Amino acid sequence: MWADADWIQLDRRGAELLFQVLTEREEKSAVAIASKEPFSGWTKTVTDPSLCAAVVDRLTFNGQIIETGHSCRLAHARRAKASN
């Protein structure tokens, strides 16, 4: 559901829609977001600072943050290379 800042930037309307989706989803089911950017870098994607803070707040309230510290794609590529 989330894209890196290199791929997409959300204008104010896009950020409002994302916030609305997260708000409606919060009461129904879990939401999983993956990003290589720390929260401090999300303003590259959600360019309105107040909306960015609202989106991060919505995601982290009663949420669980899992930091993997590595690239899953890189690990997969290394495993594939090792098995060949």
N, C-alpha and C positions, 0 to 999 in steps of 0.2 A: 504494500500500500504506500510505502514511502519511497521517494526517489532521491538520489544524491543531488546536491546543488549543481553539479555539472550537467545534469540531465534536464532539470525543470526548475522554474521559479514560479511561485504562486503570487499573483497579485492579491490585492485586498479581497476581492470577491472570491477568488479561489481559496484563500485562507479561511474566509468565513464559511464556505461550504465544507471544507475539511473539518473545521471546528464543529459544525452542525452534525456531520456524519459521526464524529467521535462522541458527541454528546448523546445522540440517539442510540448509538451502539453500546454505550457504557451501561445502560440499564438492561440490556438484553443479552449480551454475550461478551466474550473476551475479544480483545483486539491485540494483534501482534504487529509490531513495527520493527524494522531492521534498518539501521543506518550506521555508516562508518563515521559520521560526524558526531562529535559531542554536542550536547544540547546548546552550548555556547555558539556553535557554528550553524545552528538551524536557521539563523536570520539570513543566511545565503539563499535558503529555499523559501521560507515564510518571511518575506521581506518587510512586512509591517511589524515593528518590534512588539507592540502591545498584543497583536494577534498571535505572534510567535510565542510570547509568554503564556497566553491563554491556552494554546495548543499543547505546549509542554506541560502546563499545569494539569490540563484535562487528562493527559496520558499518564502522568506520574502519580496522580491522586489515587490511593489504594491500588497502585500498580506494582509490578515486580520488574525490576531492571536486571537484565542478565548481560553481563559484559563477557564476551568470549575472548577478547584480546588477540584474536587471529582471524584470518580470512578463511572462510569455509571453502571458497572456490580454489584458493591456493592449496589448501590441504588436500582437496579432491584431486587436483592436477598432480600433486606430488605422489599421491597413492596410485593414480593411474599410470604415471611414469614408472614407478617402482615395480608395478605388476607386469609391465611389458618387458 
